[in-house]
Amino acid sequence: MKRRGVTFKLFAITSSLFLLLYTIIMLGQLLFFEQFYQSKKLGDLENKLKTFAEHYVSKQWDEESMANEVSLFISRNKAQIAIVSTDGKVKVDNPFGIVVRNAAGEKVKISLSMFPDVYRKDLINANLHIGDHIEATGVFEEGIPQTLFYPLVIHKAGEKPIGSLKTSGTAEPLERLSGEITGMLLPSPNQWNSRQGILVLVIKDWFPLSEARKANLESGNIIEEEWVEPWSGVRSLVVIQPAMKDGKVTDLIIASTSLQQISEANDALRLFYIYIGIGGFALILLLSLIFSKVVSKPLLSLNRSALQMAKLDFSVKSPIMRNDEFGSLARSLNTMAEKLDVTLKELQQANEQLRAEMEQKQRMELIQKEFVSNVSHELKTPISIVKSFAEGLKDGVGENKHDRYIEVILDETEKMEELVRDMLELTKLESKTIKLKKSSFFVSELMEEVVDKLLHHFNEKDLRVVTILANEEALFADQVKIEQILFNILVNAIRHARVGSEITVRIEGRDNRELFVAIENEGEHIPEDQLEHIWDRFYRIERSRNRKTGGTGLGLAIVKHIIELHEGTYGVRNTDRGVTFYFVLPCHLSTE
């Protein structure tokens, strides 16, 4: 089963929570918004209408104050209002209108409650003033006297008519009213509402009141009902507040507000929420992804650092630099990594030192074993010779052989002493416990001293030494050990050189960095398959000749270890005349 990362899990949880919350909000608005808004609007309207009724009864407004209060109520509550008597006769209607004096001197109010909304801008822009003469075409309200006129067209002298006769939906004959403006109250653009006409229709539909409604109002209760306009199906909320004085209903205050706008707005919101839901869903996913990335990024960084540490790689550091829990965790992790890195390095060093010590111990044990084995083997022959000649002396050999036996015993004893000395020297070199005592000197001068020490051996075989110098540099090394190298190689060259031949010594400096030394003797070649073995201890090309040619078989092994201690290189090769041993040492070694 594929393991889900923390980013995916955090994204899934965050997006699910956001989507759940978003879905709850969306469903709440889609299912309950209309009922909530309608209930709230009804409650507000009831409270405001009750307050209006109390002021109406207590303050006894005059006509101008009444118009202003009604105008304010309409503007503040977005509802139409009318005051009627208990039998349905309108006392106060829409305050917006124009009062004119006709030819008979009578004042008639031109109500704007039924005037179409589409002409409100034209009416406001007509710039009507008191004293202007206007003519209106429309119908009078039923009843005598005819003091309320509902216009379809209003025409100011010298101006374009405002309104249209095509909007008339009444079968009643149209009448004309003309006169001089004596007063007017025009609504501002945000106060204009043709619903006042619907309120008139409500009054005509409900009055006279049913007995149930009349009894409810006489008890001082508010009536609130939904009313549907028959010819358009427009829904309205109608509230009737009784105006009580001395416990009796004097007038009825009727307010009407549209429910159709709420329904239409809710329908539009449903469609809008569908579109915004798609965008909101995508936005929630995007924000959830960004949030999960922001939160999980430091976690992933810390996880990568922890994985590196699990592989014992403590060099990696967490790059998080924040003043929060992630930053604190990163700093703690970095501190732990540093301490673990130091501890691990110390442990590694201790392990390496322990391993080196164990290897040194094993090497020493092996050297000791080889030393004992080699000494036992190499001393076996001379001890046997000493024993046999000592027994001969004990048995009383002739006087003429007495000195010879003693000479052989002394000679073999000297060889055993030389062998033991070389074995001890080689053992020290192989254990790497020798500390070099370095100084600066010239190899050519050291070579002359060694040749002088071996002069007797050169004369025995009538040998000559030829030294060739080229750019010689002073050598910084252990002079005693270098002398031992020259001595052993020269002794080996003398031992294998032909009688009466030359031994050539070449000393050459190279780029002021290293010194090349080669010693060549004329004689037999070394078999190619044995060239790499002659540096081994006790290795002899012809073992049967060892007793005759002399030597312990350790000289070249000692040479090898001394050169390696000086960080040099060495080798041997066959030449046209014989064999050349050479070595290369660095001229300037740092002191140990």
C-alpha positions as a Python dict, from the first residue, in 0.01 Angstrom:
ca = {
    (1, 'M'): (0, 0, 0),
    (2, 'K'): (140, 335, -104),
    (3, 'R'): (225, 560, 190),
    (4, 'R'): (66, 904, 182),
    (5, 'G'): (294, 1199, 257),
    (6, 'V'): (224, 1456, 525),
    (7, 'T'): (158, 1721, 257),
    (8, 'F'): (-121, 1513, 106),
    (9, 'K'): (-270, 1431, 446),
    (10, 'L'): (-260, 1793, 561),
    (11, 'F'): (-407, 1906, 229),
    (12, 'A'): (-686, 1648, 253),
    (13, 'I'): (-775, 1738, 613),
    (14, 'T'): (-759, 2115, 556),
    (15, 'S'): (-957, 2107, 232),
    (16, 'S'): (-1217, 1872, 387),
    (17, 'L'): (-1269, 2104, 685),
    (18, 'F'): (-1290, 2412, 464),
    (19, 'L'): (-1526, 2238, 223),
    (20, 'L'): (-1747, 2119, 510),
    (21, 'L'): (-1766, 2468, 655),
    (22, 'Y'): (-1825, 2617, 311),
    (23, 'T'): (-2097, 2360, 236),
    (24, 'I'): (-2272, 2434, 566),
    (25, 'I'): (-2267, 2807, 491),
    (26, 'M'): (-2391, 2752, 136),
    (27, 'L'): (-2673, 2517, 242),
    (28, 'G'): (-2771, 2753, 521),
    (29, 'Q'): (-2801, 3043, 282),
    (30, 'L'): (-2975, 2842, 13),
    (31, 'L'): (-3227, 2675, 247),
    (32, 'F'): (-3284, 2923, 526),
    (33, 'F'): (-3179, 3267, 400),
    (34, 'E'): (-3520, 3362, 262),
    (35, 'Q'): (-3706, 3260, 577),
    (36, 'F'): (-3447, 3428, 800),
    (37, 'Y'): (-3450, 3751, 601),
    (38, 'Q'): (-3829, 3757, 585),
    (39, 'S'): (-3859, 3698, 959),
    (40, 'K'): (-3606, 3966, 1037),
    (41, 'K'): (-3772, 4214, 804),
    (42, 'L'): (-4111, 4143, 959),
    (43, 'G'): (-3979, 4188, 1312),
    (44, 'D'): (-3812, 4517, 1227),
    (45, 'L'): (-4121, 4644, 1048),
    (46, 'E'): (-4349, 4555, 1341),
    (47, 'N'): (-4125, 4739, 1589),
    (48, 'K'): (-4095, 5048, 1372),
    (49, 'L'): (-4467, 5050, 1295),
    (50, 'K'): (-4554, 5020, 1666),
    (51, 'T'): (-4327, 5315, 1747),
    (52, 'F'): (-4479, 5515, 1461),
    (53, 'A'): (-4830, 5443, 1593),
    (54, 'E'): (-4736, 5559, 1942),
    (55, 'H'): (-4595, 5887, 1808),
    (56, 'Y'): (-4896, 5934, 1580),
    (57, 'V'): (-5136, 5913, 1873),
    (58, 'S'): (-4929, 6115, 2119),
    (59, 'K'): (-4792, 6400, 1907),
    (60, 'Q'): (-5093, 6491, 1694),
    (61, 'W'): (-4890, 6592, 1387),
    (62, 'D'): (-5012, 6860, 1153),
    (63, 'E'): (-5038, 6795, 779),
    (64, 'E'): (-4681, 6904, 700),
    (65, 'S'): (-4528, 6711, 992),
    (66, 'M'): (-4733, 6407, 900),
    (67, 'A'): (-4599, 6417, 544),
    (68, 'N'): (-4242, 6443, 668),
    (69, 'E'): (-4280, 6156, 919),
    (70, 'V'): (-4440, 5932, 657),
    (71, 'S'): (-4162, 6022, 414),
    (72, 'L'): (-3898, 5933, 675),
    (73, 'F'): (-4072, 5603, 755),
    (74, 'I'): (-4078, 5506, 386),
    (75, 'S'): (-3713, 5606, 340),
    (76, 'R'): (-3583, 5429, 651),
    (77, 'N'): (-3785, 5108, 630),
    (78, 'K'): (-3817, 5060, 255),
    (79, 'A'): (-4190, 5010, 306),
    (80, 'Q'): (-4508, 5197, 208),
    (81, 'I'): (-4749, 5324, 472),
    (82, 'A'): (-5103, 5454, 490),
    (83, 'I'): (-5334, 5564, 772),
    (84, 'V'): (-5698, 5470, 734),
    (85, 'S'): (-6007, 5479, 950),
    (86, 'T'): (-6157, 5159, 1086),
    (87, 'D'): (-6397, 5147, 789),
    (88, 'G'): (-6113, 5178, 536),
    (89, 'K'): (-6126, 5547, 446),
    (90, 'V'): (-5775, 5674, 366),
    (91, 'K'): (-5666, 5959, 591),
    (92, 'V'): (-5297, 5970, 509),
    (93, 'D'): (-5165, 5816, 187),
    (94, 'N'): (-4839, 5841, 8),
    (95, 'P'): (-4700, 6183, 110),
    (96, 'F'): (-4541, 6235, -229),
    (97, 'G'): (-4756, 6440, -459),
    (98, 'I'): (-4838, 6779, -608),
    (99, 'V'): (-5118, 7007, -481),
    (100, 'V'): (-5283, 7229, -746),
    (101, 'R'): (-5562, 7488, -735),
    (102, 'N'): (-5807, 7429, -1020),
    (103, 'A'): (-6013, 7690, -1201),
    (104, 'A'): (-6287, 7666, -939),
    (105, 'G'): (-6034, 7755, -667),
    (106, 'E'): (-6042, 7404, -516),
    (107, 'K'): (-5725, 7228, -403),
    (108, 'V'): (-5668, 6882, -552),
    (109, 'K'): (-5375, 6648, -465),
    (110, 'I'): (-5208, 6477, -756),
    (111, 'S'): (-5083, 6153, -594),
    (112, 'L'): (-4760, 6002, -728),
    (113, 'S'): (-4822, 5662, -569),
    (114, 'M'): (-4944, 5512, -898),
    (115, 'F'): (-4712, 5708, -1124),
    (116, 'P'): (-4480, 5467, -1315),
    (117, 'D'): (-4119, 5435, -1200),
    (118, 'V'): (-3981, 5479, -1550),
    (119, 'Y'): (-4080, 5847, -1550),
    (120, 'R'): (-3945, 5938, -1209),
    (121, 'K'): (-3622, 6079, -1351),
    (122, 'D'): (-3810, 6293, -1601),
    (123, 'L'): (-4039, 6422, -1326),
    (124, 'I'): (-3749, 6513, -1100),
    (125, 'N'): (-3566, 6679, -1389),
    (126, 'A'): (-3876, 6881, -1484),
    (127, 'N'): (-3777, 7122, -1208),
    (128, 'L'): (-4130, 7194, -1092),
    (129, 'H'): (-4187, 7494, -862),
    (130, 'I'): (-4476, 7638, -669),
    (131, 'G'): (-4668, 7871, -897),
    (132, 'D'): (-4603, 7667, -1213),
    (133, 'H'): (-4908, 7577, -1419),
    (134, 'I'): (-4942, 7207, -1501),
    (135, 'E'): (-5198, 6981, -1663),
    (136, 'A'): (-5246, 6612, -1566),
    (137, 'T'): (-5435, 6335, -1739),
    (138, 'G'): (-5563, 6042, -1527),
    (139, 'V'): (-5848, 5944, -1297),
    (140, 'F'): (-6000, 6079, -975),
    (141, 'E'): (-6034, 5862, -669),
    (142, 'E'): (-6386, 5742, -622),
    (143, 'G'): (-6594, 5952, -388),
    (144, 'I'): (-6717, 6300, -335),
    (145, 'P'): (-6555, 6548, -323),
    (146, 'Q'): (-6291, 6469, -587),
    (147, 'T'): (-5976, 6579, -402),
    (148, 'L'): (-5735, 6300, -501),
    (149, 'F'): (-5614, 6251, -858),
    (150, 'Y'): (-5399, 5965, -997),
    (151, 'P'): (-5211, 6090, -1304),
    (152, 'L'): (-5086, 5899, -1609),
    (153, 'V'): (-4935, 6206, -1777),
    (154, 'I'): (-4812, 6530, -1622),
    (155, 'H'): (-4747, 6822, -1854),
    (156, 'K'): (-4580, 7147, -1755),
    (157, 'A'): (-4647, 7436, -1981),
    (158, 'G'): (-4367, 7474, -2232),
    (159, 'E'): (-4215, 7134, -2147),
    (160, 'K'): (-4239, 6784, -2285),
    (161, 'P'): (-4520, 6572, -2130),
    (162, 'I'): (-4406, 6326, -1863),
    (163, 'G'): (-4573, 5980, -1869),
    (164, 'S'): (-4774, 5787, -2124),
    (165, 'L'): (-5139, 5700, -2177),
    (166, 'K'): (-5034, 5356, -2301),
    (167, 'T'): (-4957, 5249, -1944),
    (168, 'S'): (-5322, 5285, -1843),
    (169, 'G'): (-5477, 4955, -1742),
    (170, 'T'): (-5810, 5096, -1634),
    (171, 'A'): (-6133, 5094, -1827),
    (172, 'E'): (-6251, 5413, -1659),
    (173, 'P'): (-6265, 5726, -1877),
    (174, 'L'): (-5963, 5953, -1840),
    (175, 'E'): (-6007, 6304, -1708),
    (176, 'R'): (-5798, 6617, -1722),
    (177, 'L'): (-5692, 6830, -1429),
    (178, 'S'): (-5514, 7163, -1464),
    (179, 'G'): (-5417, 7429, -1222),
    (180, 'E'): (-5144, 7617, -1041),
    (181, 'I'): (-4904, 7437, -810),
    (182, 'T'): (-4961, 7545, -450),
    (183, 'G'): (-4755, 7274, -279),
    (184, 'M'): (-4560, 6959, -353),
    (185, 'L'): (-4341, 6688, -200),
    (186, 'L'): (-4130, 6496, -448),
    (187, 'P'): (-3934, 6188, -342),
    (188, 'S'): (-3562, 6158, -380),
    (189, 'P'): (-3447, 5889, -629),
    (190, 'N'): (-3394, 5630, -353),
    (191, 'Q'): (-3740, 5699, -202),
    (192, 'W'): (-3942, 5646, -516),
    (193, 'N'): (-4149, 5329, -500),
    (194, 'S'): (-4461, 5242, -693),
    (195, 'R'): (-4565, 4992, -424),
    (196, 'Q'): (-4780, 5257, -267),
    (197, 'G'): (-5025, 5179, -540),
    (198, 'I'): (-5021, 4815, -433),
    (199, 'L'): (-5098, 4931, -77),
    (200, 'V'): (-5409, 5105, -214),
    (201, 'L'): (-5515, 4779, -375),
    (202, 'V'): (-5463, 4599, -42),
    (203, 'I'): (-5688, 4848, 132),
    (204, 'K'): (-5959, 4802, -131),
    (205, 'D'): (-5926, 4422, -103),
    (206, 'W'): (-5931, 4398, 279),
    (207, 'F'): (-6195, 4655, 365),
    (208, 'P'): (-6441, 4630, 505),
    (209, 'L'): (-6250, 4412, 753),
    (210, 'S'): (-6360, 4064, 839),
    (211, 'E'): (-6495, 4004, 1187),
    (212, 'A'): (-6186, 3803, 1284),
    (213, 'R'): (-5949, 4077, 1176),
    (214, 'K'): (-6163, 4346, 1339),
    (215, 'A'): (-6170, 4156, 1670),
    (216, 'N'): (-5795, 4100, 1662),
    (217, 'L'): (-5727, 4471, 1601),
    (218, 'E'): (-5969, 4585, 1872),
    (219, 'S'): (-5769, 4372, 2114),
    (220, 'G'): (-5465, 4584, 2026),
    (221, 'N'): (-5288, 4305, 1833),
    (222, 'I'): (-5092, 4349, 1514),
    (223, 'I'): (-5211, 4170, 1200),
    (224, 'E'): (-4941, 4041, 969),
    (225, 'E'): (-5031, 3853, 656),
    (226, 'E'): (-4889, 3775, 315),
    (227, 'W'): (-5088, 3922, 29),
    (228, 'V'): (-5057, 3823, -335),
    (229, 'E'): (-5156, 4071, -602),
    (230, 'P'): (-5419, 3898, -818),
    (231, 'W'): (-5319, 4029, -1159),
    (232, 'S'): (-4936, 4001, -1122),
    (233, 'G'): (-4879, 3738, -853),
    (234, 'V'): (-4644, 3974, -665),
    (235, 'R'): (-4607, 3874, -301),
    (236, 'S'): (-4621, 4141, -32),
    (237, 'L'): (-4610, 4141, 346),
    (238, 'V'): (-4887, 4355, 494),
    (239, 'V'): (-4885, 4467, 860),
    (240, 'I'): (-5174, 4651, 1029),
    (241, 'Q'): (-5101, 4831, 1356),
    (242, 'P'): (-5399, 4969, 1547),
    (243, 'A'): (-5361, 5323, 1683),
    (244, 'M'): (-5509, 5297, 2034),
    (245, 'K'): (-5639, 5591, 2237),
    (246, 'D'): (-5813, 5545, 2569),
    (247, 'G'): (-5831, 5171, 2498),
    (248, 'K'): (-6013, 5218, 2168),
    (249, 'V'): (-5895, 5188, 1810),
    (250, 'T'): (-5903, 5529, 1650),
    (251, 'D'): (-5718, 5460, 1326),
    (252, 'L'): (-5533, 5180, 1151),
    (253, 'I'): (-5176, 5219, 1029),
    (254, 'I'): (-5108, 4987, 736),
    (255, 'A'): (-4757, 4915, 607),
    (256, 'S'): (-4662, 4706, 308),
    (257, 'T'): (-4324, 4574, 201),
    (258, 'S'): (-4239, 4351, -88),
    (259, 'L'): (-4158, 3982, -44),
    (260, 'Q'): (-4112, 3945, -416),
    (261, 'Q'): (-3779, 4125, -401),
    (262, 'I'): (-3661, 3887, -128),
    (263, 'S'): (-3770, 3587, -335),
    (264, 'E'): (-3611, 3724, -650),
    (265, 'A'): (-3295, 3810, -460),
    (266, 'N'): (-3288, 3461, -309),
    (267, 'D'): (-3332, 3303, -653),
    (268, 'A'): (-3051, 3518, -786),
    (269, 'L'): (-2841, 3424, -483),
    (270, 'R'): (-2903, 3055, -548),
    (271, 'L'): (-2770, 3090, -901),
    (272, 'F'): (-2490, 3313, -779),
    (273, 'Y'): (-2396, 3059, -512),
    (274, 'I'): (-2376, 2787, -773),
    (275, 'Y'): (-2119, 2988, -966),
    (276, 'I'): (-1939, 3113, -658),
    (277, 'G'): (-1951, 2759, -520),
    (278, 'I'): (-1748, 2632, -814),
    (279, 'G'): (-1500, 2916, -774),
    (280, 'G'): (-1500, 2878, -396),
    (281, 'F'): (-1436, 2505, -428),
    (282, 'A'): (-1136, 2570, -651),
    (283, 'L'): (-1017, 2851, -423),
    (284, 'I'): (-1050, 2630, -115),
    (285, 'L'): (-848, 2357, -283),
    (286, 'L'): (-583, 2609, -385),
    (287, 'L'): (-567, 2770, -40),
    (288, 'S'): (-561, 2428, 127),
    (289, 'L'): (-275, 2325, -98),
    (290, 'I'): (-84, 2646, -23),
    (291, 'F'): (-154, 2609, 351),
    (292, 'S'): (-46, 2245, 351),
    (293, 'K'): (269, 2336, 159),
    (294, 'V'): (352, 2619, 400),
    (295, 'V'): (299, 2400, 705),
    (296, 'S'): (451, 2081, 564),
    (297, 'K'): (756, 2244, 401),
    (298, 'P'): (951, 2277, 729),
    (299, 'L'): (837, 1927, 828),
    (300, 'L'): (971, 1783, 502),
    (301, 'S'): (1296, 1975, 546),
    (302, 'L'): (1336, 1839, 900),
    (303, 'N'): (1252, 1491, 773),
    (304, 'R'): (1524, 1512, 506),
    (305, 'S'): (1775, 1622, 769),
    (306, 'A'): (1669, 1338, 999),
    (307, 'L'): (1704, 1084, 716),
    (308, 'Q'): (2059, 1206, 650),
    (309, 'M'): (2139, 1174, 1019),
    (310, 'A'): (1996, 822, 1015),
    (311, 'K'): (2264, 748, 756),
    (312, 'L'): (2523, 890, 1001),
    (313, 'D'): (2570, 1197, 783),
    (314, 'F'): (2571, 1481, 1032),
    (315, 'S'): (2716, 1740, 795),
    (316, 'V'): (2372, 1842, 667),
    (317, 'K'): (2209, 2130, 855),
    (318, 'S'): (1843, 2224, 861),
    (319, 'P'): (1801, 2565, 685),
    (320, 'I'): (1487, 2660, 881),
    (321, 'M'): (1535, 2995, 1058),
    (322, 'R'): (1203, 3078, 1222),
    (323, 'N'): (1091, 3203, 1562),
    (324, 'D'): (840, 2926, 1622),
    (325, 'E'): (825, 2558, 1715),
    (326, 'F'): (967, 2456, 1377),
    (327, 'G'): (1263, 2690, 1421),
    (328, 'S'): (1324, 2563, 1774),
    (329, 'L'): (1309, 2202, 1654),
    (330, 'A'): (1549, 2281, 1367),
    (331, 'R'): (1798, 2446, 1603),
    (332, 'S'): (1778, 2152, 1844),
    (333, 'L'): (1826, 1910, 1555),
    (334, 'N'): (2129, 2103, 1427),
    (335, 'T'): (2282, 2114, 1776),
    (336, 'M'): (2227, 1741, 1817),
    (337, 'A'): (2380, 1680, 1473),
    (338, 'E'): (2690, 1883, 1562),
    (339, 'K'): (2738, 1697, 1891),
    (340, 'L'): (2678, 1360, 1727),
    (341, 'D'): (2918, 1451, 1448),
    (342, 'V'): (3192, 1541, 1698),
    (343, 'T'): (3120, 1228, 1904),
    (344, 'L'): (3118, 1006, 1596),
    (345, 'K'): (3447, 1150, 1470),
    (346, 'E'): (3603, 1098, 1813),
    (347, 'L'): (3472, 743, 1815),
    (348, 'Q'): (3605, 683, 1465),
    (349, 'Q'): (3944, 819, 1565),
    (350, 'A'): (3944, 599, 1873),
    (351, 'N'): (3846, 298, 1661),
    (352, 'E'): (4116, 375, 1405),
    (353, 'Q'): (4371, 414, 1681),
    (354, 'L'): (4256, 88, 1839),
    (355, 'R'): (4266, -85, 1502),
    (356, 'A'): (4615, 50, 1436),
    (357, 'E'): (4729, -64, 1778),
    (358, 'M'): (4581, -409, 1721),
    (359, 'E'): (4742, -432, 1380),
    (360, 'Q'): (5071, -318, 1531),
    (361, 'K'): (5038, -580, 1802),
    (362, 'Q'): (4960, -850, 1548),
    (363, 'R'): (5251, -735, 1333),
    (364, 'M'): (5484, -743, 1630),
    (365, 'E'): (5367, -1091, 1722),
    (366, 'L'): (5419, -1206, 1363),
    (367, 'I'): (5762, -1043, 1354),
    (368, 'Q'): (5855, -1214, 1676),
    (369, 'K'): (5742, -1548, 1544),
    (370, 'E'): (5929, -1497, 1219),
    (371, 'F'): (6232, -1376, 1411),
    (372, 'V'): (6239, -1688, 1624),
    (373, 'S'): (6177, -1909, 1322),
    (374, 'N'): (6441, -1740, 1108),
    (375, 'V'): (6697, -1724, 1385),
    (376, 'S'): (6642, -2091, 1461),
    (377, 'H'): (6683, -2177, 1097),
    (378, 'E'): (6983, -1954, 1029),
    (379, 'L'): (7166, -2046, 1347),
    (380, 'K'): (7118, -2416, 1297),
    (381, 'T'): (7407, -2455, 1048),
    (382, 'P'): (7671, -2246, 1229),
    (383, 'I'): (7581, -2402, 1564),
    (384, 'S'): (7619, -2749, 1409),
    (385, 'I'): (7961, -2648, 1272),
    (386, 'V'): (8070, -2504, 1607),
    (387, 'K'): (7947, -2816, 1782),
    (388, 'S'): (8127, -3059, 1547),
    (389, 'F'): (8459, -2869, 1562),
    (390, 'A'): (8428, -2830, 1942),
    (391, 'E'): (8380, -3207, 1969),
    (392, 'G'): (8685, -3256, 1750),
    (393, 'L'): (8892, -3045, 1988),
    (394, 'K'): (8750, -3242, 2278),
    (395, 'D'): (8846, -3570, 2116),
    (396, 'G'): (9200, -3447, 2078),
    (397, 'V'): (9264, -3372, 1711),
    (398, 'G'): (9619, -3343, 1591),
    (399, 'E'): (9825, -3039, 1681),
    (400, 'N'): (9841, -2938, 1317),
    (401, 'K'): (9458, -2909, 1306),
    (402, 'H'): (9409, -2750, 1646),
    (403, 'D'): (9446, -2387, 1530),
    (404, 'R'): (9231, -2450, 1224),
    (405, 'Y'): (8943, -2581, 1436),
    (406, 'I'): (8960, -2280, 1667),
    (407, 'E'): (8962, -2042, 1368),
    (408, 'V'): (8651, -2209, 1221),
    (409, 'I'): (8470, -2187, 1554),
    (410, 'L'): (8555, -1815, 1588),
    (411, 'D'): (8451, -1746, 1228),
    (412, 'E'): (8112, -1914, 1274),
    (413, 'T'): (8062, -1734, 1604),
    (414, 'E'): (8123, -1399, 1432),
    (415, 'K'): (7871, -1489, 1163),
    (416, 'M'): (7611, -1578, 1427),
    (417, 'E'): (7677, -1247, 1603),
    (418, 'E'): (7633, -1057, 1274),
    (419, 'L'): (7312, -1247, 1201),
    (420, 'V'): (7162, -1170, 1542),
    (421, 'R'): (7260, -803, 1508),
    (422, 'D'): (7094, -776, 1166),
    (423, 'M'): (6785, -958, 1288),
    (424, 'L'): (6744, -716, 1577),
    (425, 'E'): (6791, -419, 1346),
    (426, 'L'): (6536, -553, 1097),
    (427, 'T'): (6290, -624, 1377),
    (428, 'K'): (6312, -263, 1495),
    (429, 'L'): (6261, -134, 1141),
    (430, 'E'): (5962, -357, 1076),
    (431, 'S'): (5795, -255, 1403),
    (432, 'K'): (5825, 113, 1294),
    (433, 'T'): (5931, 213, 1640),
    (434, 'I'): (6254, 377, 1527),
    (435, 'K'): (6259, 758, 1528),
    (436, 'L'): (6477, 911, 1259),
    (437, 'K'): (6744, 1157, 1370),
    (438, 'K'): (6762, 1386, 1071),
    (439, 'S'): (7032, 1626, 969),
    (440, 'S'): (7158, 1785, 650),
    (441, 'F'): (7456, 1626, 471),
    (442, 'F'): (7594, 1531, 128),
    (443, 'V'): (7565, 1167, 22),
    (444, 'S'): (7886, 1187, -184),
    (445, 'E'): (8087, 1266, 128),
    (446, 'L'): (7916, 984, 316),
    (447, 'M'): (7992, 748, 27),
    (448, 'E'): (8364, 824, 50),
    (449, 'E'): (8363, 728, 419),
    (450, 'V'): (8185, 400, 346),
    (451, 'V'): (8429, 318, 62),
    (452, 'D'): (8720, 380, 297),
    (453, 'K'): (8572, 138, 551),
    (454, 'L'): (8540, -128, 279),
    (455, 'L'): (8875, -61, 115),
    (456, 'H'): (9014, -397, 233),
    (457, 'H'): (8726, -580, 61),
    (458, 'F'): (8776, -383, -261),
    (459, 'N'): (9147, -472, -262),
    (460, 'E'): (9078, -842, -205),
    (461, 'K'): (8891, -859, -540),
    (462, 'D'): (9096, -586, -712),
    (463, 'L'): (8784, -366, -752),
    (464, 'R'): (8769, 4, -840),
    (465, 'V'): (8500, 256, -740),
    (466, 'V'): (8395, 523, -990),
    (467, 'T'): (8170, 802, -851),
    (468, 'I'): (7966, 1024, -1087),
    (469, 'L'): (7803, 1342, -944),
    (470, 'A'): (7534, 1552, -1116),
    (471, 'N'): (7357, 1849, -949),
    (472, 'E'): (7388, 1695, -605),
    (473, 'E'): (7170, 1854, -337),
    (474, 'A'): (7215, 1828, 38),
    (475, 'L'): (6997, 1553, 185),
    (476, 'F'): (6794, 1606, 503),
    (477, 'A'): (6776, 1255, 653),
    (478, 'D'): (6909, 1021, 921),
    (479, 'Q'): (7280, 1006, 833),
    (480, 'V'): (7347, 682, 1025),
    (481, 'K'): (7062, 503, 847),
    (482, 'I'): (7166, 632, 503),
    (483, 'E'): (7521, 512, 575),
    (484, 'Q'): (7377, 170, 653),
    (485, 'I'): (7197, 172, 314),
    (486, 'L'): (7518, 257, 127),
    (487, 'F'): (7716, 3, 328),
    (488, 'N'): (7475, -286, 266),
    (489, 'I'): (7436, -214, -108),
    (490, 'L'): (7813, -176, -155),
    (491, 'V'): (7882, -498, 38),
    (492, 'N'): (7627, -674, -183),
    (493, 'A'): (7792, -526, -495),
    (494, 'I'): (8141, -633, -382),
    (495, 'R'): (8014, -983, -305),
    (496, 'H'): (7872, -1034, -659),
    (497, 'A'): (8119, -825, -867),
    (498, 'R'): (8369, -991, -1099),
    (499, 'V'): (8730, -975, -992),
    (500, 'G'): (8911, -676, -1132),
    (501, 'S'): (8593, -493, -1240),
    (502, 'E'): (8449, -149, -1160),
    (503, 'I'): (8169, -50, -923),
    (504, 'T'): (7997, 268, -1048),
    (505, 'V'): (7826, 504, -803),
    (506, 'R'): (7594, 772, -953),
    (507, 'I'): (7457, 1054, -735),
    (508, 'E'): (7215, 1292, -911),
    (509, 'G'): (6993, 1578, -785),
    (510, 'R'): (6653, 1619, -950),
    (511, 'D'): (6473, 1957, -954),
    (512, 'N'): (6593, 2043, -602),
    (513, 'R'): (6332, 1803, -471),
    (514, 'E'): (6486, 1454, -464),
    (515, 'L'): (6819, 1273, -479),
    (516, 'F'): (6883, 971, -701),
    (517, 'V'): (7156, 723, -599),
    (518, 'A'): (7253, 417, -811),
    (519, 'I'): (7526, 154, -748),
    (520, 'E'): (7617, -74, -1039),
    (521, 'N'): (7847, -376, -1027),
    (522, 'E'): (7976, -585, -1314),
    (523, 'G'): (7875, -948, -1283),
    (524, 'E'): (7602, -1200, -1339),
    (525, 'H'): (7243, -1089, -1395),
    (526, 'I'): (6963, -1161, -1153),
    (527, 'P'): (6682, -1374, -1310),
    (528, 'E'): (6391, -1147, -1400),
    (529, 'D'): (6141, -1355, -1205),
    (530, 'Q'): (6347, -1302, -888),
    (531, 'L'): (6406, -926, -906),
    (532, 'E'): (6107, -839, -689),
    (533, 'H'): (6193, -1102, -425),
    (534, 'I'): (6549, -1004, -345),
    (535, 'W'): (6425, -741, -99),
    (536, 'D'): (6269, -1013, 119),
    (537, 'R'): (6447, -1133, 431),
    (538, 'F'): (6672, -1441, 392),
    (539, 'Y'): (6602, -1453, 20),
    (540, 'R'): (6905, -1581, -179),
    (541, 'I'): (6934, -1635, -551),
    (542, 'E'): (7163, -1937, -504),
    (543, 'R'): (7126, -2075, -153),
    (544, 'S'): (7414, -2324, -204),
    (545, 'R'): (7657, -2035, -257),
    (546, 'N'): (7564, -1846, 60),
    (547, 'R'): (7825, -2010, 278),
    (548, 'K'): (8089, -1918, 21),
    (549, 'T'): (7980, -1564, -64),
    (550, 'G'): (7893, -1474, 297),
    (551, 'G'): (7616, -1244, 420),
    (552, 'T'): (7313, -1297, 639),
    (553, 'G'): (7042, -1248, 374),
    (554, 'L'): (6901, -948, 564),
    (555, 'G'): (7101, -657, 421),
    (556, 'L'): (6861, -567, 137),
    (557, 'A'): (6556, -613, 359),
    (558, 'I'): (6708, -362, 601),
    (559, 'V'): (6775, -126, 310),
    (560, 'K'): (6412, -151, 198),
    (561, 'H'): (6272, -59, 539),
    (562, 'I'): (6509, 234, 590),
    (563, 'I'): (6415, 381, 251),
    (564, 'E'): (6045, 341, 329),
    (565, 'L'): (6094, 518, 663),
    (566, 'H'): (6238, 811, 463),
    (567, 'E'): (5935, 804, 228),
    (568, 'G'): (6160, 711, -65),
    (569, 'T'): (6147, 460, -350),
    (570, 'Y'): (6390, 184, -448),
    (571, 'G'): (6450, -79, -713),
    (572, 'V'): (6690, -309, -896),
    (573, 'R'): (6746, -378, -1267),
    (574, 'N'): (6982, -574, -1490),
    (575, 'T'): (7214, -371, -1712),
    (576, 'D'): (7451, -454, -1998),
    (577, 'R'): (7742, -489, -1759),
    (578, 'G'): (7567, -641, -1458),
    (579, 'V'): (7318, -527, -1193),
    (580, 'T'): (7219, -181, -1064),
    (581, 'F'): (7060, -111, -726),
    (582, 'Y'): (6908, 239, -691),
    (583, 'F'): (6697, 446, -456),
    (584, 'V'): (6538, 793, -459),
    (585, 'L'): (6496, 1008, -147),
    (586, 'P'): (6324, 1345, -100),
    (587, 'C'): (6581, 1615, -28),
    (588, 'H'): (6373, 1804, 230),
    (589, 'L'): (6171, 1597, 475),
    (590, 'S'): (5969, 1757, 753),
    (591, 'T'): (6090, 1669, 1099),
    (592, 'E'): (5881, 1411, 1278),
}
